[in-house]
């Protein structure tokens, strides 16, 4: 049963099951990818510029 579960979790199998033959839809995203949130979703504030060296918004 584990082999069937593993096989059905392959992106190519999900693509053909959903009709997404080009692999551009939700069939090719993993559970981990669907669970990701943007790093900025918990930002305290918005700044005008971000330092390219350290990626910290310390600008005025």
C-alpha positions as CSV (number, residue, x, y, z in Angstrom):
1,X,0.0,0.0,0.0
2,X,2.9,2.3,0.7
3,X,4.2,1.9,-2.9
4,X,0.8,3.0,-4.2
5,X,0.8,6.0,-2.0
6,X,4.3,7.0,-3.0
7,X,3.5,6.5,-6.7
8,X,0.3,8.6,-6.5
9,X,2.2,11.4,-4.9
10,X,4.5,11.9,-7.9
11,X,3.8,15.2,-9.6
12,X,3.6,13.6,-13.1
13,X,0.9,11.3,-11.9
14,X,-1.1,14.2,-10.4
15,X,-0.6,16.1,-13.7
16,X,-2.2,13.4,-15.8
17,X,-5.0,12.8,-13.2
18,X,-6.0,16.5,-13.3
19,X,-5.4,17.1,-17.0
20,X,-2.6,19.5,-16.4
21,X,-0.3,18.2,-19.2
22,X,2.0,21.2,-19.3
23,X,2.7,21.0,-15.5
24,X,1.8,24.6,-14.7
25,X,-1.1,24.1,-12.3
26,X,-1.5,23.0,-8.7
27,X,-0.6,19.4,-9.6
28,X,3.1,20.2,-9.6
29,X,3.2,21.9,-6.2
30,X,4.0,19.9,-3.1
31,X,2.3,20.0,0.3
32,X,5.3,21.8,1.7
33,X,5.2,24.4,-1.1
34,X,1.4,25.0,-0.5
35,X,2.2,25.6,3.2
36,X,4.8,28.2,2.7
37,X,4.1,31.8,3.7
38,X,5.9,35.0,2.6
39,X,8.6,36.1,5.0
40,X,7.2,39.6,4.9
41,X,3.7,38.4,6.1
42,X,4.7,39.1,9.7
43,X,6.5,42.4,9.0
44,X,6.1,45.1,11.7
45,X,6.4,48.0,9.3
46,X,7.2,49.1,5.8
47,X,10.4,51.0,5.0
48,X,11.4,53.1,2.0
49,X,14.5,51.2,1.1
50,X,16.2,47.9,1.9
51,X,20.0,47.7,2.2
52,X,21.3,45.4,-0.6
53,X,24.2,44.3,1.6
54,X,22.5,43.0,4.7
55,X,18.8,43.0,3.4
56,X,17.6,45.1,6.4
57,X,15.2,48.0,6.1
58,X,17.3,50.5,7.9
59,X,16.7,53.4,5.5
60,X,14.9,56.6,6.5
